[in-house]
Amino acid sequence: MLDLGRLRALHAVSVHGSVAAAALALGYTPSAVSQQITKLERETRTTLLERRGRGVALTDEAQHLATAAQELLAIVERAETTLEERRGKPTGLLTIGAFSTAARGLLPGVLAALAREHPGLDVRLSEVDPHLSVDLVTRGMLDVAVAHDWDIAPLPSPEGVEQAVIGDDHCDLLVPEAHPLAARESVRREDLAGERWICQPPGTVCHDWLVRTMRAAGCEPHLAHQAAEYHTQLALVAAGLGIALVPRLGRGPLPDGVRAVAIRPAPVRRLYALWRTGAARRPGITVTVDLLRKHWAHTA
């Protein structure tokens, strides 16, 4: 009989694309994941991973086995959900994924409350890109994800995944204190033509929102600097190198030399909690979603 833990390791490699990423998601070392795969190869008498440059790729047999592993893990999850529901209290392992500013600005309070109120629940947080959240929940690599969308890029709603709105995260225009716009109470998007922007890299929802919104306002944005971390963007604004659009969640106090100016209409990104339909009755998920909403009410 195939070992479920080893199948879980193979499934994680198939989802995350590498042994190192799978290890990070599972909370293991890369060496431990490699050992699990090696033992599974001996069990099945099949080569499962092939070297591709500096990484690895799943063989056709491994892809077939990973698909079967996903089905088996779903059955195990349903059984665990039923047991937890019968106990009537949150227990067991619960994996949560959140994008960076939610992991910094919202999750610490939620995780602390879960540890204090539900000691039988083993909660583990991973920081993940928002556009990966839905797929990771669908594939069973996350129990709960905190994701966001903008008006230009609605969050996908695949079959088998449920979602609940946590709240709306407002964004401000941040400018150097010596900037002509710093004295304004608010600006229109049309007022920002010709400005030097500090923004996230291409391929991110926030980058796409900025480009599309400014184009819709009749101007092509001048993207002077690109940085994934909002704290880096704040430092660049403070140095007088451009302006930035930064959400309030996880932003923290503004550094010296930076002013926040409202934009009309106000840019807003909506936060969601996501989980699989098959686990919707699980008490651990129910209390986690409730705490996310409760803490958001105090954070926003």
C-alpha positions in Angstrom: 0.0 0.0 0.0 1.3 3.4 -0.9 2.3 5.7 1.9 0.0 8.8 2.2 2.7 11.1 3.5 4.9 10.3 0.5 2.0 10.9 -1.9 1.4 14.2 -0.1 5.1 15.2 -0.8 4.8 14.3 -4.5 1.5 16.2 -4.8 3.2 19.2 -3.2 6.1 19.1 -5.7 3.5 18.9 -8.6 1.7 21.9 -7.2 4.6 24.1 -6.3 7.0 23.1 -9.1 10.1 22.3 -7.0 11.3 20.3 -4.0 12.3 23.5 -2.2 8.9 25.2 -2.6 7.1 22.0 -1.7 9.1 21.7 1.5 8.3 25.3 2.4 4.6 24.7 1.9 4.6 21.5 3.9 6.8 22.8 6.7 9.6 20.3 6.0 13.2 20.6 4.9 14.0 20.0 1.2 16.0 17.0 2.2 13.0 15.4 4.0 10.8 15.9 0.9 13.5 14.4 -1.4 13.7 11.4 1.0 9.9 10.9 0.8 10.0 11.0 -3.0 12.9 8.6 -3.1 11.1 6.1 -0.9 8.0 6.5 -3.0 10.1 5.7 -6.1 11.3 2.5 -4.4 7.7 1.6 -3.4 6.4 2.1 -7.0 9.6 0.9 -8.8 9.1 4.0 -10.9 11.2 7.1 -11.7 9.1 10.1 -10.5 11.4 13.1 -10.8 13.8 14.0 -13.6 16.6 16.6 -13.5 15.9 19.7 -15.7 18.7 22.2 -15.5 18.9 23.2 -11.8 15.4 21.9 -11.0 13.3 18.8 -11.4 10.3 17.8 -13.4 7.6 15.2 -12.8 7.6 12.2 -15.2 4.4 11.2 -16.9 4.0 8.4 -14.3 4.5 10.9 -11.5 1.9 13.2 -13.0 -0.6 10.4 -13.0 0.3 9.5 -9.4 0.0 13.1 -8.3 -3.5 13.3 -9.7 -4.5 10.2 -7.8 -2.8 11.7 -4.7 -5.0 14.7 -4.9 -8.1 12.6 -5.0 -7.0 10.6 -2.0 -6.1 13.7 0.0 -9.6 15.1 -0.7 -11.1 11.9 0.7 -8.9 12.1 3.8 -9.9 15.8 4.2 -13.6 14.9 4.1 -13.0 12.2 6.8 -11.1 14.7 9.0 -13.7 17.3 8.5 -16.4 14.9 9.7 -14.4 13.9 12.8 -13.7 17.5 13.7 -17.4 18.4 13.2 -18.5 15.5 15.4 -16.1 16.7 18.1 -17.6 20.1 17.9 -14.4 22.1 18.3 -11.5 23.1 16.1 -8.6 20.6 16.1 -5.9 19.4 13.8 -3.7 21.1 11.3 -4.9 24.2 9.5 -2.9 25.8 6.8 -3.5 29.5 5.9 -2.0 31.4 3.0 -2.1 35.2 2.8 -0.5 37.9 0.6 2.3 40.0 2.2 0.4 43.0 3.6 -2.4 40.8 5.0 0.2 38.5 6.6 1.8 41.6 8.2 -1.3 43.7 9.0 -4.1 41.3 9.7 -2.9 37.7 10.4 -0.8 38.3 13.5 -3.9 39.2 15.6 -5.9 36.4 14.1 -3.2 33.8 14.7 -2.8 34.9 18.3 -6.5 34.7 18.9 -6.7 31.2 17.4 -3.8 30.0 19.6 -5.4 31.5 22.7 -9.0 30.4 22.1 -8.4 27.1 20.3 -5.2 25.4 21.5 -6.2 22.1 19.8 -5.8 23.8 16.4 -2.3 23.7 14.8 -2.3 26.7 12.5 0.5 27.4 10.0 0.8 30.5 7.9 2.5 30.9 4.5 2.9 34.1 2.6 1.7 33.5 -1.0 1.0 35.7 -4.0 -2.7 36.6 -4.4 -3.0 35.2 -7.9 -1.8 31.7 -6.6 -4.2 31.6 -3.7 -7.3 30.1 -5.5 -5.3 27.4 -7.2 -3.5 26.4 -3.9 -6.9 26.1 -2.1 -8.4 24.2 -5.0 -5.5 21.7 -5.0 -5.7 21.2 -1.3 -2.3 22.8 -0.4 -4.1 25.5 1.7 -7.1 25.1 3.9 -7.8 28.9 4.0 -6.5 31.7 1.8 -6.7 35.4 2.3 -6.7 37.0 -1.2 -7.7 40.3 -2.8 -8.9 41.7 -6.1 -9.5 45.0 -7.8 -12.3 46.2 -10.0 -10.3 45.4 -13.1 -9.4 41.8 -12.0 -12.2 40.1 -10.1 -11.2 37.1 -8.0 -12.0 33.8 -9.9 -14.6 31.5 -8.4 -13.9 28.0 -9.5 -16.2 25.1 -8.7 -15.5 23.6 -5.3 -14.2 26.8 -3.7 -16.2 29.1 -1.4 -15.4 32.6 -0.5 -16.5 35.3 2.0 -15.8 39.0 1.9 -13.5 40.1 4.8 -13.6 43.9 4.0 -12.4 46.7 1.7 -8.8 48.0 1.8 -8.6 51.7 0.8 -5.5 53.0 -1.0 -3.9 56.4 -0.8 -1.6 58.4 -3.1 1.7 58.9 -1.3 3.9 61.8 -2.4 7.0 63.5 -1.1 6.2 66.4 1.3 7.8 68.9 -1.1 5.6 67.7 -4.0 3.1 70.2 -5.4 0.3 67.7 -4.6 1.2 67.3 -1.0 -0.9 70.3 0.0 -4.0 69.0 -1.7 -6.8 67.3 0.2 -7.6 65.1 -2.8 -6.8 64.7 -6.4 -8.4 63.2 -9.5 -6.8 60.5 -11.5 -6.5 63.0 -14.4 -4.4 65.2 -12.2 -1.6 62.6 -12.2 -0.6 62.8 -15.8 3.2 63.1 -16.2 4.1 62.0 -12.7 6.9 59.6 -12.0 5.4 56.4 -10.5 6.9 53.9 -8.0 4.9 50.7 -8.3 5.0 46.9 -8.1 6.6 44.9 -10.9 4.6 43.7 -14.0 2.5 40.7 -13.6 1.0 41.8 -10.2 -2.6 42.9 -9.8 -1.5 46.2 -8.3 0.8 47.0 -11.3 -2.0 46.1 -13.8 -4.5 48.2 -11.9 -2.3 51.3 -12.0 -1.5 51.0 -15.7 -5.1 50.3 -16.8 -6.5 53.0 -14.5 -4.2 55.7 -15.7 -4.7 54.8 -19.3 -8.4 55.0 -18.8 -7.9 58.5 -17.4 -6.2 59.4 -20.7 -2.5 59.2 -19.8 0.3 56.7 -20.0 1.9 56.3 -16.6 5.7 56.9 -16.3 6.9 53.9 -14.3 10.1 55.2 -12.9 10.8 52.6 -10.2 9.4 49.1 -9.5 9.6 47.4 -6.1 7.6 44.4 -4.8 7.6 45.6 -1.2 5.5 48.5 -0.2 8.0 49.5 2.5 10.6 49.9 -0.3 8.2 52.0 -2.3 7.7 54.2 0.8 11.5 54.7 1.1 11.7 55.7 -2.5 8.8 58.2 -2.1 10.5 59.7 1.0 13.7 60.2 -1.1 11.6 62.3 -3.5 12.0 59.8 -6.4 8.3 59.6 -7.3 4.7 59.0 -6.1 3.1 55.7 -5.2 -0.4 54.2 -4.7 -0.2 52.2 -1.5 -3.0 50.2 0.4 -3.5 51.0 4.0 -3.4 47.4 5.2 0.0 46.6 6.6 1.4 50.0 5.6 2.2 51.2 9.1 3.1 54.8 10.0 4.2 57.0 7.1 8.0 57.8 7.2 9.1 61.4 7.5 8.9 63.3 4.3 5.9 61.4 3.0 2.3 62.7 2.7 -0.9 60.8 2.0 -3.4 62.4 -0.4 -6.9 60.9 -1.2 -7.7 60.0 -4.8 -11.3 60.5 -6.2 -12.8 58.1 -6.9 -11.0 56.2 -4.2 -9.1 53.0 -5.2 -10.2 50.0 -3.2 -9.2 46.4 -3.2 -11.5 43.8 -1.6 -10.2 41.1 0.7 -11.7 37.6 0.7 -11.3 34.4 2.7 -11.3 31.2 0.5 -11.8 27.6 1.4 -12.8 24.3 -0.2 -16.5 23.5 -0.3 -15.8 20.0 1.0 -14.3 21.4 4.2 -16.9 24.1 4.7 -18.3 22.4 7.8 -14.9 22.2 9.5 -15.0 24.1 12.8 -11.4 25.3 12.3 -12.3 27.0 9.1 -15.5 28.5 10.5 -13.7 30.1 13.5 -10.9 31.3 11.3 -13.2 33.1 8.9 -15.1 34.7 11.8 -11.9 35.9 13.4 -10.6 37.3 10.1 -13.8 39.4 9.8 -13.7 40.5 13.4 -10.1 41.6 13.3 -10.6 43.4 10.0 -13.3 45.5 11.7 -10.7 46.7 14.2 -7.9 47.0 11.6 -9.6 48.9 8.8 
